[in-house]
């Protein structure tokens, strides 16, 4: 039975003060917190529960990987839902990674860079970045050692013990990965184990950096492992599959990867778009072989529906195209739809944030920032944004936090006398209203990825 998430109402008050402060501070900066999302999650329950269903699916039985897509325009909550889902995945025992596509430093068609970002952004309940790989390897080695001590006539002091460990993990990797295992991958894992046994922290760290896709690894470390060069776009997915196998062997439930802002691809040159979309199709086709993995890609409606995006590559569109019958949409299809906030949703969020706000004078906060005031406050934004509610939430929440701060800091501040749309909100509306680039038809050729 799939475990559904508990969306907190009164339970949010059980949250400790440090977490409350962290949430409010992040929202004050206009960013999504890393935890505590359940305290103010409104209107996203079905999507989150579908994410949980997929987490349970990929982490049990045959552990076939799966892929989902979050579609929604700016302000619909794609990043919020993504980070909420990642926090739930970590609680379930997954390793997670969150990567934002960028035209400057993370172009999707340069998958060796995407791979490096995925590894850099690994996070578990106890570790971050390449530290997660190190913890997984150490846990796995420890499990192998315990098995050898119980089943073989060996001890830690036996000169053959280390070689027996190496033989066991290499055999397991070859069995798990079959044709996808590379000699360089095995060599680096072997060298990392030996460096750890020698107590050479610097060398083992360098080898982890190479395994994570870093191009800045010393020649000495490479020579020790017997490897040359770096991981490239053609081999990155194979290495990711290898790391995923280590996570599975070390006892993690799986790996959840979210690639955010795929619509950035639409602004690239035609040949770059073609390569990116073909790469996405290839990941979609191969995802089941990434055992224990859940991939989530986020994008605007334009990314999925325009000829420059998914719709322009027919084989990909055939696999993941969005289906809607009247007003009904199945959550089990590839794309999950996020809709813009409405007045009721914004009001519910604002009430929860007011109740969450840490203050030594909660009575004044509750009295001045009453539900009636919040209704009017929501109305100022929704009226001012002329129905374009998709761009409201982030700037609305920042405005609300500012009002709460002012009430907490100034005894004589009366927010009811300042009910007007802030200048930064007007600027946000102007920015969001700019016309997107014209879409154009474009054929997609097969490219190496």
N, C-alpha and C positions, 0 to 999 in steps of 0.2 A: 504494500500500500504506500502510495506517495505521501510523504510528509509535507503538509502545507505550512507555509510560514504564518506565524502569529503576528498580526498587525496590532500594535500597541495603542491603547487608548489611555486609560488611567495608569497602566503599567509603566508608562514613560517616566512617571515621577519616581520610579524606583531606580532610575539611572543615576550613577554617581555624579557628583558635582563636576569632577574633572572632565568627564565625557561631555556633559552639558556645555561646559565652557569651550571645549574643543569644537563642538558642533557650531555653536553660535559664532565663534571666532572665524571658522572657515566660511560660513555663510556671509559674515560681515565682509570678507574679502571677495565674495562672489564666486567661491569655489565649492565643490561638493565634498563633504566630509568623507573620511575613510571608514567611519563606523557610526553606529547610532541612527541609521537611516529609518529604522522602523518607527522611531518616535514621531516622525513627521511625513511618513509615506502616505499619500492619499491618491486614490484612483489608479494605482498601478498593481493592485493585488492580483488580478488574473495573469498579467505578464510575469510577475515574479513567481507565481506558483507554477507556471509553465517552465520557467527556468529551473525551478527545483525539480520538476518531473524529469527534465533532461539530465540534470546532475545525477539523479538516482539511476536513470537508465544507463548512462555511460560508465557508472562506477560499479555495476553489478552484472552478473551473468557473463556473457562474452565480452563485455566492456567495449563494444563497438563505438567508435567516436561518432560525434554528431555535430551539426552546424546549424546555427540560427542567425537570423538577421533582424535587427531592430530598425524599423523605419519610422521616421517622424521628422518634421521640420524643426527649425531652431526653436528652443524653448519648450519642446514637448517632453523633455526629461530623459533623453537617451543616456546622457552621462550619469545622471542620478540613478537610473535603473541599473546601469552597468556596474557602478560601484557598489550598489546595494547587493546585486547578485554575487559579485566577487566576495564581499564580506561574508555572505551566507555560505559560499563555496568553501572558503577557508575554515569556517566553523565546522563544516562537514568533513574536513580533512583533505581538501584539494590544495594543490599549489595553484596560484593564480598569476596572471600577468595582464597588465593594461597598457596598451600602446596607442598613441595618437598619431595618425598619418599626418605628415607635414611636408609641404613642398621644399622646405629648407634642409631638414636633416633626417626625415623618415619617409622617403618616397616608396610607395608600396611595390613598385616594379624592381627596386633594388632589394631583393628579399634577404640578402646577406645582412643588410642593415636592419631590416625588420626583425630578423632572427636575433641579432645582437640586442636590439631593444627588448624583445621578449625575454631574453635571458637576464638582462640588466634589471628588468622590472618583476622578476619572479618574487612572489611573496607567499609565505606560509604563516601559520599561527605563531611560529617562533623565529623565523629568519626572513631575510630579504636578499634580493639580488643573487649574485653567484654563491652567497652563503647558503642558499637553499640547495644548490647543486652539491656543495660540500657536505651539508648535513645528510642529504639523501645517499651520497656515496658512502659516507662513514657508517650510516645506519645499515646499509646493504652489506658492506664489508663485515660489519659486526654480526649480522645474521648468518652470513656464510661461515664465519669463524666458529660461531656457536654450533652450527650444523656439523662442521668438520670435527670439532671436539667430541661431539656425541656419537658420530657415525664412523669416524676413522680413528685408527690407533695413532693419533698425533697429539702433540701438546704445543703450547705457544713457543716453547724453547726449541722445538724440533727444527733443524736447519731446512727441512723440506716444507715447513708449514706455510711460509709466504708463497712459495711456488704453488702449493696446493690451492691456496686462496685464489691466486691469479688464474689457474686453470679452471677453477669452478666458475668464477664470474665471467670469464671469456666464453666458456661453454654455454652458460645461461644466456648471455647476450646473443650469441650466434643462433641459439635455439629460438629466442624471442623475435629477433629481427630478420632472421633468414637472409634473403638476398639484399636486405637494406643495410646490413652492417658493413662498415668500411674498416680497412686495416688501420687507418690513421685514428679512427675512433677508439678501437681496441688498444692501440699503442699509447694514446694519451691517458686512458683509464689505468692501464698498467703502470705507466710512468708516475701518475698521480699517487697510486697506491704505494709504490716504492719510495717516492719522495716523502710521503707521510711516515712511512716506516723508518726512514732515515732522520726524521725530525727536521727536514728542510722545508720550512714554512714558506720561504720566498719562492722556491721552485714549484711547490704544489700550488701556490697562488697564481703563478704565471701560467701553469697548465690549465687551471680553471678558467683563467681569462681567455686562453686560446679556445677552449671548449665552448665558451659563451660567445664566440665570434669576434673577439677583440683583435684588431690588426696590430696592436702594440704589445707584442710578446717578444722577449729576448731570444736571440739566436741560440744562446746557451740552453734555454729551456726546451726549445724545439729540438736541438741536437740530442739532449738527454732522452726525449721521447722518440727520436728517430723519425721526425716529420718535417715537412717543408711547406711553405706557403700558408694560406689562411682558408677558412671556410668561405665558399662563394655561393652565389645564388642557386647554382645547380645542385649543390650538396647540402644546402642549409636545411631543407625539409627532412633529409635523411638523418642529419645530426639531431634535429628536434625530436624525431621519432626515437632515436637512441636515448636521449635524455628522458623522454617520457617513459620509456621502458625501465629506466633506473628509478624514477619516481614510483612506478607501479611496484617494482621489486622491493623498494624500501618501505612499502606499506602505506603510501599516500593513496587516497581514493582516486586521484586522477589529476588532470591539468585543465584549468579553464582559462582560455585566452580571449580577451576582448580587444578587437581592433576598432578604434573609434575614428569618426569623421572620415569615412571613406569617400564622401562627396568631394574631398580635396582633390581627388583624381580628376574630376571634371575640369579642373583649371589647367591641367597639364597638356602638353602637345599631343597630337593625335597618336603618334607612335608610342608614346609613354602610356596613354590611356589603353591602347590596344594590349600592350604587354601586361599592364596591371589587371585588366579584366580577364585576360586569358589565364593569368596566374591564379586569380580568384576561382575561376572555373576548375582549374586543376586541383586546387585544395578541396573544393566541393566534391569532386569526383573521388578523391583519395581519402576523405576524412574518416571513413569507417576503419581504415587500417591504422589510424592513430588511436590505439586502444586506451580508453580511459580519458579521452580528450573531449572537451566541449568548446567549440569555436563560436564566437559571437562577433558579427560585424555590424557596425551601426552606420546609418547613412540617411540622408534626406530623401524625400519622395522623388526629387529630381534625379538623384543617383540611381534609384531603382527603376524609374519609369522613363527616363529620357534616352534618346538614341546614343548619347555620349556615354551613358552608363550601362547598367545591366541589360536594359532592353536592346541595346545595340549589338549584343553578342547573343545570338539566338540560342545556342546550346546552353548557355548559362541561364538565360531567361526561362527556357523550357523547364529547367530544374528548380528554380527558386522564385519564379514569377508570383506576384501577389494575387490572391484570389478572393473575391468578395461577391456574395450573392445578396443583392439588395443591401440591407444594412448589417448583414450577418457575416462575421469573419471567424474562421476556425483558428484557434491558437496553436493547433498542431501542425499547421503548414510552416514552411521555412521562415516566412517573414512575420514578425510580430509588430502590430501597428500601435504606435503611441499617439494619442490625440492631444491637442492643445488643452491647456487648463481652462476651465470655465469659472464663473463667479463662485459657485458653491465649493468647488475644489480649492480655490484660492482662499476662501473664507476658512475652510477646515484647516488648511495649512497654517494660516495666520493664528488661529486659535491654539493650535498645538505648539507653535513656536513661542507664543506668549507664555503658555503654561510651562514650556521648557526653559525659558530665559532665566538664568541664575541671577538672583537679586536678593539683597538683604532686606528689602522692603517690598515683598511680593504683594502685600495688600494694596500699596499705591499703584503698582503695575496693573493689577487686576481691576482696580477701580477706574483708573484713567484710561487704560486700554481695554475698554469693555467690549463685549460682543457687538453692541450697537455701533461703537466707534469703528470697529474692524469692518463691519459691513460698509460703512461710508468710505473707509480707506480703500477697500477693494474697488468700490464704485469709481473712485477718483482715477484709478489706474485703468480699469476696463473702459471707462468712458474716454479717458485721455488717449488710449491706444486704439480707439475707434474699431473695436472688435478684433484687432490683431493680437489675440491673446497668446499666440505662440511665442511672442517675444517678451511677454510680461514676466514670467516667474523669477528669473534671476534678478532683474532690476527691482521687481516688486519686493522680493525677500530682503535685498540690501536696504531698500527704503524702510521696510518694517523694522529691521534690526536697528537702523539709525534712530527711528522714533522711540523704540524701547530704550536705547542708550540714553537719549535725551531725557526721557521721563525718569530714568534711574539716576541721572547725574544732576538734574536741575529740579528742585522742589517746585519752582514756580512755572515750569514749562507746561503749557496746555496744548496738546497736539490738535485738539478740535479747532483751534484757531489757525492752524497751519495746513489745512486740508487742501493741498494743491499738488499737481504733478511736478516733481523736482526737475531741474534743468537736465541732469544726467539721464533721466528717463526719456526726455524729449529727444536728446541726442541719440539714444539707443533706438528709438522709434525711427528716426531718420536713417540711421545706418542699416537697420533691418529692412527698410523699405526699398533699398536700392535694387534695381533690376539685375537679375542673374544673367550671365552670358547666354546668348542665343544658342539653342540646341541645334545640332546638325547631324544628319545621317552619316554614318561611317561604317564601312565594312571592317571586320576584324580578321586579321590573318593569324595563323598559328605561329606562336613564337616560343623560343626556348625559355624556360623558367626554372 
